[in-house]
């Protein structure tokens, strides 16, 4: 991996995404400071990263997990200024609540002018986040995908005040740390992939609500067809192979019957109300009762890391 143009990064917010982002930078050899208001979150996050690194070691992707984890230093919210001192890049990764994010960016506004600032927002535009800032020109959206330490792509998006220099710097850094930066050319909520995912999830809601398929069968179908193909052939490439005439006819036949819902399904809302939030609560569409959280994550990461090796091999063969 090429050496990064920076040496020190601060990640504000150490939840699921913040952990993966911090791990990505640490694996690239950078010093990382992580900040969170919850000391228990800081402790759990450090433990999870070490567990992730040990899984990666088993795939030959990391050497000496303990030394990589040691590059990540934890700070409480009260020590935010200390954590940010000397950082050349700051990534915001707090919960996806607009007012919370705006407050963070207002607090980052007085950082030295040469500090690049990024946001891992998954839905808000940069212009929304920087409304209270004077130095919005150095803020770039850098949207990672879960798990952030494994999935190669990051979406790079800008606000109305973001400078071209800041965008170029962020793209270069993401290249340096082994990511695949994808440029979003215009401001739009949800960017590229979350908009595609939203369309897919809306149709999934309809299929489940109408009893057309079970969650387990749906996952099996996607993994053995659409997911299998998309790992190496993008949707536009796939249309070329299918034939644009065929794609045109199928689209006209199918579109009329697709869901046009503007809200999440009642079934999903009911699960949230019951506290069935997925892996983190022990139950979601599947039941994880009695299975240690670290074991569940390790099982997922082993499959994704094997897929990552195949992805990199395929990219190298094309290049």
C-alpha positions in Angstrom: 0.0 0.0 0.0 1.4 3.4 -0.9 2.4 5.7 1.9 -0.3 8.2 2.8 0.2 12.0 2.4 -0.8 12.4 6.0 0.2 10.8 9.3 -2.4 11.6 11.9 -6.2 11.2 11.7 -9.0 11.9 14.3 -12.3 10.1 14.1 -15.2 11.8 16.0 -17.7 9.1 16.9 -16.6 5.6 17.6 -19.7 3.5 16.9 -19.9 0.8 14.3 -18.7 3.0 11.4 -16.2 5.0 13.4 -14.5 1.7 14.4 -14.2 0.5 10.9 -12.9 3.9 9.7 -10.3 4.0 12.5 -9.2 0.5 11.7 -8.8 1.3 8.0 -6.4 4.2 8.8 -4.5 2.2 11.4 -4.0 -0.7 9.0 -2.5 1.9 6.5 0.1 2.9 9.2 -1.4 6.1 10.4 -1.8 7.3 14.0 -5.5 7.5 14.8 -7.3 9.4 17.7 -10.9 8.3 18.3 -13.4 10.4 20.3 -16.7 9.4 21.8 -18.8 10.7 24.7 -19.4 7.2 26.0 -16.3 5.5 27.6 -17.9 2.1 27.3 -18.3 2.6 23.6 -14.6 3.5 23.4 -13.6 0.3 25.3 -15.9 -2.0 23.3 -14.7 -0.4 20.0 -11.0 -1.0 20.8 -11.8 -4.6 21.7 -13.8 -5.1 18.5 -11.0 -3.7 16.3 -8.5 -6.0 17.9 -10.8 -9.0 17.2 -11.3 -7.7 13.6 -7.5 -7.5 13.1 -7.0 -11.0 14.3 -9.5 -12.3 11.7 -7.7 -10.3 9.0 -4.4 -11.8 10.2 -5.8 -15.2 9.5 -6.3 -14.1 5.9 -2.8 -12.8 5.6 -4.0 -9.2 5.4 -2.5 -7.9 8.7 0.7 -8.7 10.6 0.9 -8.2 14.4 -2.7 -7.1 15.2 -1.7 -5.8 18.6 0.8 -3.2 17.1 -1.8 -2.1 14.6 -4.5 -1.6 17.3 -1.9 0.3 19.4 -1.9 3.0 16.8 -5.5 3.9 17.9 -5.7 6.2 20.9 -9.1 6.8 22.7 -10.3 10.2 24.0 -13.5 11.2 25.7 -15.6 14.0 24.4 -14.2 16.3 27.2 -10.8 15.8 25.6 -11.9 16.7 22.1 -9.4 19.5 21.7 -6.5 17.3 22.8 -7.5 14.6 20.4 -7.7 17.0 17.4 -4.4 18.7 18.1 -2.0 17.8 15.3 -4.5 15.9 13.3 -4.3 16.6 9.5 -7.6 15.0 8.8 -10.7 14.8 10.9 -13.6 12.4 10.0 -17.0 12.9 11.6 -18.9 9.7 12.3 -21.5 10.5 14.9 -25.1 9.3 14.7 -27.1 10.2 11.7 -29.0 13.0 13.3 -28.7 16.3 11.5 -28.6 18.6 14.6 -26.0 16.4 16.3 -23.8 16.5 13.2 -24.2 20.3 12.7 -23.1 20.8 16.3 -19.9 18.7 15.7 -19.1 20.7 12.6 -19.6 24.0 14.4 -17.1 22.8 16.9 -14.6 21.9 14.2 -14.8 25.3 12.5 -11.9 26.8 14.4 -9.4 24.1 13.5 -6.3 25.3 11.6 -7.2 26.1 8.0 -5.0 23.3 6.6 -6.9 20.6 8.4 -9.1 18.6 6.0 -12.5 17.6 7.4 -14.7 14.7 6.2 -18.1 13.5 7.1 -19.2 9.8 7.0 -22.9 10.9 6.7 -24.9 8.3 4.8 -27.8 10.5 3.8 -27.3 14.3 4.5 -25.6 16.6 2.0 -22.4 18.4 3.0 -24.2 21.8 2.6 -26.8 20.7 5.2 -24.0 19.8 7.6 -21.9 23.0 7.2 -24.6 25.6 7.6 -23.0 27.0 10.8 -19.5 26.9 9.4 -17.2 29.7 8.1 -14.6 27.2 6.8 -16.9 25.0 4.8 -14.5 25.0 1.9 -12.4 22.2 3.5 -15.3 19.9 4.3 -15.8 16.8 2.0 -18.3 14.0 2.3 -16.5 10.6 2.5 -19.2 7.9 2.8 -17.8 4.5 3.9 -19.8 1.2 3.7 -20.3 -1.2 6.6 -18.0 -2.9 7.5 -15.8 0.1 6.7 -12.5 -1.8 7.3 -13.4 -4.3 4.6 -15.6 -2.8 1.9 -13.3 -1.0 -0.7 -15.6 1.8 -2.0 -16.0 5.2 -0.5 -18.3 7.8 -2.0 -16.7 11.3 -2.2 -19.2 14.1 -2.4 -19.1 17.9 -1.9 -21.1 20.8 -0.7 -21.8 24.1 -2.4 -18.8 25.7 -0.7 -16.4 22.7 -0.9 -13.2 23.6 -2.8 -11.8 21.5 -5.7 -8.5 21.2 -3.7 -10.3 19.6 -0.7 -12.0 17.1 -3.0 -8.7 16.2 -4.7 -7.0 15.9 -1.3 -9.6 13.5 0.0 -9.5 11.3 -3.1 -5.8 11.1 -2.8 -5.9 10.1 0.8 -8.5 7.4 0.2 -6.3 6.1 -2.6 -3.4 6.0 -0.3 -5.2 4.0 2.4 -6.4 1.4 -0.1 -9.9 2.5 -0.7 -11.7 2.9 -4.0 -13.0 6.5 -4.1 -16.1 7.1 -6.2 -16.9 10.7 -7.1 -20.5 11.9 -6.7 -20.8 14.8 -9.2 -23.8 16.6 -7.7 -25.3 17.1 -4.2 -28.1 14.6 -3.7 -29.3 13.0 -0.4 -28.2 9.4 -0.1 -25.6 9.8 -2.9 -25.3 6.8 -5.2 -25.3 3.5 -3.4 -27.8 4.3 -0.6 -30.3 5.5 -3.2 -29.9 2.2 -5.0 -30.1 0.3 -1.7 -33.2 2.3 -0.8 -34.9 1.3 -4.0 -34.0 -2.4 -3.4 -35.2 -2.3 0.2 -38.5 -0.7 -0.8 -39.2 -3.6 -3.1 -38.0 -6.1 -0.4 -40.6 -4.5 1.9 -43.3 -5.2 -0.6 -42.2 -8.8 -1.2 -42.1 -9.6 2.5 -45.3 -7.7 3.4 -47.3 -9.6 0.7 -45.8 -13.0 1.8 -44.2 -13.6 -1.6 -40.9 -14.7 -0.1 -39.4 -15.3 3.4 -36.4 -13.3 4.7 -34.2 -16.4 4.5 -35.2 -17.3 1.0 -34.8 -13.8 -0.2 -31.2 -13.6 1.1 -30.5 -17.0 -0.5 -31.8 -15.8 -3.9 -29.9 -12.5 -3.8 -26.6 -14.0 -2.7 -26.8 -16.7 -5.4 -27.8 -14.4 -8.3 -27.7 -10.6 -8.1 -25.1 -10.4 -5.4 -22.9 -13.0 -7.0 -22.9 -11.1 -10.3 -22.6 -7.6 -8.9 -19.3 -8.5 -7.1 -17.6 -8.6 -10.5 -20.0 -7.1 -13.1 -21.6 -3.7 -12.4 -25.2 -3.0 -13.4 -24.3 -1.1 -16.5 -21.9 -3.8 -17.6 -24.7 -6.4 -16.9 -27.1 -4.5 -19.2 -24.6 -4.6 -22.0 -24.2 -8.4 -21.6 -28.0 -8.9 -21.4 -28.6 -6.7 -24.3 -30.0 -3.2 -24.0 -33.1 -4.2 -26.1 -33.9 -6.9 -23.6 -33.2 -4.6 -20.7 -35.6 -2.0 -22.2 -38.4 -4.5 -22.7 -38.0 -6.1 -19.2 -38.0 -2.6 -17.6 -41.2 -1.6 -19.3 -42.9 -4.9 -18.3 -41.8 -4.8 -14.6 -41.7 -1.1 -13.6 -45.4 -0.6 -13.5 -45.8 -3.2 -10.7 -43.0 -2.0 -8.5 -43.5 -0.5 -5.1 -43.8 3.3 -4.9 -43.9 3.5 -1.1 -42.5 6.6 0.5 -42.1 5.2 4.0 -40.5 2.0 5.4 -42.7 -1.0 5.9 -44.9 -1.5 8.9 -43.2 -4.8 9.6 -39.8 -3.1 9.9 -41.2 -0.4 12.1 -42.8 -3.0 14.4 -39.4 -4.7 14.8 -37.8 -1.4 15.7 -40.5 -0.8 18.3 -39.9 -4.2 19.9 -36.2 -3.5 20.1 -35.3 -6.2 17.5 -32.6 -4.1 15.9 -30.4 -6.9 14.4 -27.1 -8.2 15.5 -26.5 -5.5 18.1 -29.7 -6.4 20.0 -29.5 -10.2 19.5 -32.5 -10.4 17.1 -33.6 -8.8 13.9 -34.8 -10.7 10.8 -32.7 -13.6 12.3 -32.2 -14.7 15.9 -28.7 -14.4 17.3 -29.6 -15.3 20.9 -26.7 -16.9 22.7 -24.2 -16.2 20.0 -21.3 -13.9 21.2 -21.3 -10.6 19.2 -17.6 -11.1 18.3 -18.4 -14.5 16.8 -21.1 -13.1 14.6 -18.9 -10.3 13.3 -16.0 -12.7 12.8 -18.2 -15.1 10.7 -19.3 -12.2 8.5 -15.8 -10.7 8.1 -14.2 -14.1 7.2 -16.6 -14.3 4.2 -16.1 -10.7 3.2 -12.3 -10.9 3.5 -12.2 -14.0 1.2 -14.4 -12.0 -1.2 -12.0 -9.0 -0.9 -9.1 -11.1 -2.0 -11.0 -12.3 -5.1 -12.0 -8.7 -5.8 -8.4 -7.4 -5.6 -7.2 -10.3 -7.8 -9.9 -9.5 -10.4 -9.0 -5.8 -10.4 -5.3 -6.6 -10.8 -6.0 -8.8 -13.7 -8.0 -6.0 -15.4 -5.3 -3.5 -14.8 
